[in-house]
Amino acid sequence: MDCIYDFVTSLDSNTLYSVIPMITTNNELNKPYMVLSRTILVTKYSNYKEIHHYTFAKYQEALKDFNIDKYSNFFKNISFKKVRMDINQINKRFL
C-alpha cells in the first residue's frame, strides 16, 4: 500500500491522471503484460486506500479467472499519463 501512497502523493496537485493497473512477469512493460482493469482517473487527492483495495481485488480476480498460482512471481505495475483538457472546448460545450 505504501507504493500506492507514494505514487498518489507525488502527483501534481492541479492535474488529472489516467491510470491503468497491470501485472507483468518480468517488470518490463515492453514485454507481455496483463491489464487488470479499465482506466482509473486519479488525482493527488484520490484516496490511495481505495485505489489499493480496488487494484488488489482485480489482481485476486485475475489470479482466479486465469487459474494462476498465487505464488507465481508477478510484478504489479501501473501505466499512467496526464489527462489534457482544453478549457475552451469544455466551456463551449457546457456553457
Secondary structure, DSSP 4 states (H G I P E B T S, - for coil): -HHHHHHHHHS-TT--EEEEEEEESSS-TTS-EEE-SS-EEE-TTS-HHHHHHHHHHHHHHHHHHTT--TTS--EEEEEEEEPP--HHHHHHHH-
